[in-house]
Amino acid sequence: MPSAPLVAMTDSSANAVPVDAIPQLYPSEEAQAILQIAITRQAEGGELTRLQLLEIAAELGITEATLTEAEQIWQTQRSELADRTAFQQFRRQRFQHHLIRYGVVNIFLMALNYLAADRLSWSLYILLIWGLALALQGWNTFRPEDYQDSEEFEKWRRRQQIKRSLNRFMDWLLGT
């Protein structure tokens, strides 16, 4: 009985897949993933020039205008991801600063309370109330993104754009 021909997926023959097991139709996400793997393997060093990208697109029947539009969308998404990463870093640093202030101020208040009354009384209320507020801020900082997070991100992003514009204007005024 003849065996089915094999297509090697990697260098080792242990991962070979029979040709009959490969589907003839692929959803677009799967086709995109397969093409991405093939392009990565084909490219030397994992990088492609724009000319190579245009050639691949032409072979796939993708027009140069569509490729240019896709590049612009990709640049926008890349910029958005970089901004979101910077925003998350900003939020984590802000939370760390608040946590340090909470610790320092409450240690001081508890020491003051203990020295004045030989027991802890009013400082515990401050510790608990402020601790609850800090816990809520921590929840908002480390929770998954949602609608409110998007609004806060957009406000932060606008502030960053205004800062960059003011810096460019000041550089222009100063002639640097």
C-alpha positions in Angstrom: 0.0 0.0 0.0 1.6 3.3 -1.0 2.0 5.9 1.7 0.8 9.5 1.3 3.5 11.9 0.2 4.8 14.1 3.0 5.4 17.8 3.2 8.1 18.8 5.6 7.0 21.7 7.8 10.3 22.0 9.6 13.8 20.5 9.2 13.0 17.5 11.2 11.0 14.7 9.6 9.1 14.0 12.8 6.9 17.0 12.1 6.0 16.0 8.5 2.4 16.3 7.6 0.7 14.1 4.9 -0.4 16.2 1.9 -4.0 14.8 2.2 -4.2 16.3 5.7 -3.5 19.9 4.5 -6.9 21.7 3.8 -7.5 23.2 0.4 -9.4 26.3 1.7 -8.1 28.6 4.5 -9.8 31.4 6.4 -8.1 34.7 5.8 -6.5 34.8 9.3 -4.9 31.4 8.7 -3.8 32.3 5.2 -2.2 35.5 6.6 -0.4 33.5 9.3 0.9 30.9 6.8 2.1 33.6 4.4 3.8 35.5 7.2 5.8 32.4 8.2 6.7 31.7 4.5 7.8 35.3 4.0 9.8 35.3 7.2 11.6 32.1 6.1 12.2 33.4 2.6 13.7 36.7 3.7 17.4 36.8 4.6 17.8 37.9 8.2 14.1 38.3 8.7 14.0 41.8 7.0 12.6 42.8 3.7 13.3 45.9 1.6 10.3 47.9 0.3 11.1 46.7 -3.2 10.9 43.0 -2.0 7.6 43.9 -0.2 6.2 45.4 -3.4 7.3 42.3 -5.4 5.6 39.9 -2.9 2.5 42.1 -3.0 2.4 42.1 -6.8 2.8 38.3 -6.8 -0.2 38.1 -4.5 -2.3 40.5 -6.7 -2.1 43.3 -4.2 -1.8 46.8 -5.8 0.8 49.3 -4.7 -1.9 51.7 -3.5 -3.4 49.0 -1.3 0.1 48.2 0.0 0.8 51.8 0.7 -2.5 52.2 2.6 -1.7 49.0 4.6 1.7 50.5 5.5 0.0 53.7 6.7 -2.4 51.7 8.8 0.4 49.6 10.2 2.4 52.8 11.1 -0.7 54.2 12.9 -1.2 51.0 14.8 2.5 50.9 15.7 2.4 54.5 16.9 -0.8 53.7 19.0 0.9 50.7 20.5 4.0 52.7 21.5 1.8 55.4 23.0 -0.3 52.8 25.0 3.0 51.3 26.3 4.2 54.7 27.4 0.8 55.4 29.0 0.9 52.2 30.9 4.4 52.9 32.1 3.3 56.4 33.2 0.3 55.0 35.2 2.5 52.4 36.9 5.1 55.0 37.9 2.3 57.3 39.2 1.0 54.5 41.3 4.4 53.7 42.6 4.9 57.3 43.7 1.5 57.3 45.4 2.4 54.0 47.2 5.7 55.4 48.4 4.0 58.6 49.7 1.4 56.5 51.4 4.0 54.5 53.2 6.1 57.4 54.3 3.3 59.7 55.4 1.5 56.9 57.3 4.6 55.8 59.1 5.2 59.4 60.2 1.5 59.8 61.3 1.5 56.5 63.2 4.7 57.3 64.9 3.3 60.8 65.8 0.1 59.2 67.1 1.9 56.6 69.1 4.3 59.2 70.6 1.5 61.6 71.5 -1.0 59.0 72.9 1.0 55.8 73.6 -1.3 54.0 71.3 -2.6 54.1 67.7 -6.0 55.7 67.3 -6.7 58.4 64.7 -3.8 57.4 62.5 -5.4 54.0 61.8 -8.4 55.8 60.2 -6.2 57.7 57.8 -4.2 54.5 57.1 -7.4 52.6 56.2 -9.2 55.3 54.2 -6.1 56.3 52.2 -5.3 52.6 51.8 -8.7 51.9 50.3 -8.3 54.8 47.9 -4.8 53.5 47.0 -6.2 50.0 46.4 -8.8 51.4 44.0 -6.1 53.3 42.2 -4.0 50.1 41.9 -7.1 48.2 40.6 -7.5 50.9 37.9 -3.8 50.9 37.1 -3.4 47.1 36.6 -6.9 46.0 35.4 -7.6 45.1 31.8 -8.4 47.9 29.5 -11.9 49.2 29.2 -13.9 52.2 28.0 -12.8 54.4 31.0 -9.2 53.5 30.3 -9.5 54.6 26.7 -10.8 58.0 27.8 -8.0 58.4 30.2 -5.5 57.3 27.5 -6.9 59.8 25.0 -6.6 62.7 27.6 -3.0 61.6 28.4 -2.2 61.4 24.7 -3.6 64.9 24.0 -1.5 66.3 26.9 1.6 64.6 25.4 0.9 66.1 22.0 0.5 69.6 23.5 3.8 69.2 25.4 5.5 68.1 22.2 4.0 71.1 20.3 5.1 73.5 23.0 8.6 72.1 23.1 8.9 72.4 19.3 7.6 76.0 19.5 10.1 76.8 22.2 12.9 75.2 20.2 11.8 77.3 17.2 11.8 80.5 19.3 15.2 79.8 20.8 16.6 78.8 17.4 17.7 75.4 18.4 
